[in-house]
Amino acid sequence: MQTIKLHNGVEMPQEGFGVFQVSDLKVCEQAVSEAIATGYRLIDTASSYRNEMAVGDAVRKSGVSRGDLFVTSKAFINEMGYEHTKEAFQRTLGNLCFDYLDLYLIHMPFGDYYGAWRAMEELYKEGRIRAIGVSNFQSDRIIDICYTAEIKPMVNQLELHPFYQREDELAILREYGIVPQAWAPFAEGMNGMFTNPVLKNIAERHGKTVAQIILRWNVQRGVSVIPKSVHQSRMEENLGIWDFELSAEDMRLISTLDLSHPLMLDPRKPSEVHRLFNYLDNPVLTSL
Ligand SMILES: NC(=O)c1ccc[n+]([C@@H]2O[C@H](COP(=O)([O-])OP(=O)(O)OC[C@H]3O[C@@H](n4cnc5c(N)ncnc54)[C@H](OP(=O)(O)O)[C@@H]3O)[C@@H](O)[C@H]2O)c1
């Protein structure tokens, strides 16, 4: 598995496995076990997914040494603030039954995330987290935190797929040495992602699937990807992106698909902010 070096020198697998909306703990443990057996070495969870326990169980039973795996979790908006984040981290570590975490992210730029960041900086310096980062931070929030924090984020996890390419934001992340990581790399299939004629045509020419073209396009632009699937055949398919290369013309064709707006989550939209805060009272995992 190809890795990307974070700005603190930690090597992160460029492709990983996400477990959002796998809320049944048995299904989640099985999926993570299969993903690890298939070859994934990065697992992406979050306290709000309520499946950290299953991820920890799968990791422990995998037979792969903990040091060869890279596990990410995230502090949600109700876990922001210096004290709350310290407690949240302990809870996450307890759920996973780990003594350290590889990557801890601020899930959304809401609430007292500066207090949260100070707690994360301390935990990082104490060696309890190997890398710290953010998620859903648009460029203004990235620049602000880079000016004010002692330690710059190492990763920004964002909605990134052919219909929302965010090239201008990627350029700013590059400037600060922050690795972009694509959540919902398939936009969960929305907008006809898997049947898009441009993507299908490129896939046919390479003897690959549309899913593989989408993931390969993102990794070729320096993005880390964390596709989710509960089907082992798709887990294998999604890992089969390391034996071919898209041409400059393929990349150009894919660039024409950009709609320049999110399909999944717009953290700037007032109704979305209400929805995220209301989610805390009504924790049905739908489309965070
Ligand atoms: N930071 C954040 O705010 C945030 C938000 C959302 C997600 N995430 C992370 O990003 C990960 C990925 O995002 P996501 O799960 O929302 O969406 P996604 O990876 O874009 O799409 C997952 C969907 O695509 C299907 N799928 C997977 N591989 C496929 C293939 N090769 N062919 C056809 N269909 C395929 C899956 O179905 P099956 O499972 O039935 O195969 C599932 O319905 C999450 O699991 C989570 O870890 C982070």
The ligand as a Gaussian input file, in Angstrom:
#p B3LYP/6-31G(d) Opt

LIG

0 1
 N      -15.513000      13.508000       7.997000
 C      -16.765000      13.442000       7.632000
 O      -17.570000      14.358000       7.863000
 C      -17.239000      12.225000       6.899000
 C      -18.516000      12.223000       6.313000
 C      -18.909000      11.074000       5.609000
 C      -18.051000       9.994000       5.495000
 N      -16.826000      10.030000       6.113000
 C      -15.901000       8.870000       6.013000
 O      -15.703000       8.558000       4.629000
 C      -16.037000       7.195000       4.404000
 C      -16.568000       6.991000       2.999000
 O      -17.715000       7.789000       2.763000
 P      -19.184000       7.198000       2.645000
 O      -19.241000       5.896000       3.341000
 O      -20.139000       8.221000       3.095000
 O      -19.429000       7.057000       1.091000
 P      -18.696000       6.420000      -0.191000
 O      -17.465000       5.681000       0.207000
 O      -18.638000       7.493000      -1.193000
 O      -19.785000       5.415000      -0.710000
 C      -20.154000       4.270000      -0.011000
 C      -21.297000       3.637000      -0.797000
 O      -20.828000       3.160000      -2.057000
 C      -21.070000       1.759000      -2.175000
 N      -19.868000       1.190000      -2.808000
 C      -18.645000       1.029000      -2.271000
 N      -17.792000       0.508000      -3.163000
 C      -18.494000       0.349000      -4.312000
 C      -18.160000      -0.147000      -5.590000
 N      -16.909000      -0.555000      -5.878000
 N      -19.142000      -0.200000      -6.541000
 C      -20.392000       0.227000      -6.255000
 N      -20.780000       0.705000      -5.052000
 C      -19.823000       0.766000      -4.094000
 C      -21.273000       1.255000      -0.766000
 O      -22.203000       0.191000      -0.765000
 P      -21.945000      -1.190000       0.033000
 O      -21.455000      -0.843000       1.411000
 O      -23.319000      -1.811000       0.013000
 O      -20.947000      -1.947000      -0.789000
 C      -21.895000       2.462000      -0.071000
 O      -23.280000       2.514000      -0.313000
 C      -17.070000       6.917000       5.492000
 O      -17.312000       5.556000       5.675000
 C      -16.449000       7.621000       6.668000
 O      -15.424000       6.834000       7.226000
 C      -16.417000      11.129000       6.792000

